[in-house]
Amino acid sequence: MAGVGEYKPIQLVRYTITFDEGGNPTQTAQYWNAWAEVTDNGGGRSQVDGRTTLSSQKTFKIWFRTNTILIGEWKILYFGDTYAITNIERINEKRFNLLVSASVQS
């Protein structure tokens, strides 16, 4: 996959829904572009409504330096797939400060 060395381009996105005076919902998205070191943790199979689905889980080492705190409601866009964040760990490395586990959304 394309990237710079070991780093791959990712995009963090947070969707929020607000309601106007008439009660109509509007969805807004907040995007943050970043580079991450991505590790594939393999996949698995599960049964959903009688169908076998494949799951894919990845670990992203990210440098997240902003006033916003990264929490589980953020999503990761990586090479056309949307990943739901399942775990966030703080790490103390020179290049990265977060170790994020995420699984692909179907």
C-alpha positions in Angstrom: 0.0 0.0 0.0 1.1 3.5 -0.7 2.6 5.6 2.1 5.8 7.2 3.3 8.1 4.5 4.6 6.2 2.6 7.3 3.5 5.4 7.7 0.2 5.2 6.0 -2.3 8.1 5.5 -5.4 7.9 7.6 -8.3 10.2 8.3 -10.0 10.6 11.7 -13.6 11.6 11.5 -16.2 12.5 14.1 -19.9 12.8 13.2 -22.2 14.9 15.3 -25.9 15.4 15.0 -27.5 18.7 16.0 -31.1 19.7 15.9 -32.4 23.1 14.6 -35.3 25.1 15.9 -37.8 23.0 13.9 -36.4 19.7 15.3 -34.7 18.7 12.0 -31.5 16.8 12.5 -28.3 18.0 10.7 -25.2 15.9 10.6 -21.8 17.6 10.6 -18.4 15.9 10.3 -15.0 17.0 11.8 -12.0 15.6 9.9 -8.4 15.3 10.9 -5.7 14.0 8.5 -2.8 12.0 10.0 -0.1 9.5 9.3 -0.1 6.2 11.3 1.9 3.1 11.6 -0.7 0.4 10.8 -0.5 -3.2 12.0 -2.9 -5.9 10.7 -4.1 -8.0 13.6 -5.7 -10.6 11.3 -9.4 -11.3 10.9 -12.1 -13.6 12.0 -15.5 -14.9 11.1 -18.7 -14.4 12.9 -22.4 -15.2 12.3 -24.7 -12.3 11.8 -28.3 -13.0 11.0 -27.4 -16.5 9.7 -24.7 -15.1 7.4 -21.0 -15.5 7.8 -19.2 -12.2 7.9 -15.5 -11.5 7.9 -14.0 -9.0 10.4 -10.7 -7.2 10.2 -9.0 -5.6 13.1 -6.0 -3.2 12.8 -3.8 -1.4 15.3 -2.9 2.3 14.5 0.0 4.1 16.1 -1.0 7.8 15.8 0.4 11.1 16.8 -2.7 13.1 17.8 -1.8 16.6 18.8 -4.9 18.8 19.0 -7.1 20.4 21.5 -9.8 17.7 20.9 -9.6 14.5 22.9 -9.7 11.3 20.8 -12.5 9.1 22.1 -14.4 6.1 20.9 -17.0 8.0 18.9 -14.4 8.9 16.3 -14.0 6.7 13.2 -10.9 6.0 11.2 -11.0 6.1 7.4 -8.2 4.0 6.0 -7.9 3.0 2.3 -11.7 3.1 1.7 -12.8 1.3 4.8 -14.3 2.8 7.9 -13.0 1.5 11.2 -14.8 1.8 14.6 -12.4 2.4 17.5 -12.5 -0.3 20.1 -9.6 0.6 22.3 -7.4 3.6 22.9 -4.1 3.4 24.8 -1.7 6.3 25.6 1.9 5.4 24.8 5.0 7.4 25.4 7.1 7.2 22.2 8.9 10.0 20.3 6.8 9.6 17.2 3.5 8.4 18.5 1.3 9.1 21.6 -1.7 6.8 20.9 -2.1 3.2 20.2 -5.6 2.7 18.7 -7.3 -0.7 18.0 -10.1 -0.6 15.5 -12.3 -3.0 13.6 -13.8 -2.5 10.2 -17.5 -1.5 10.1 -19.8 -3.4 7.8 
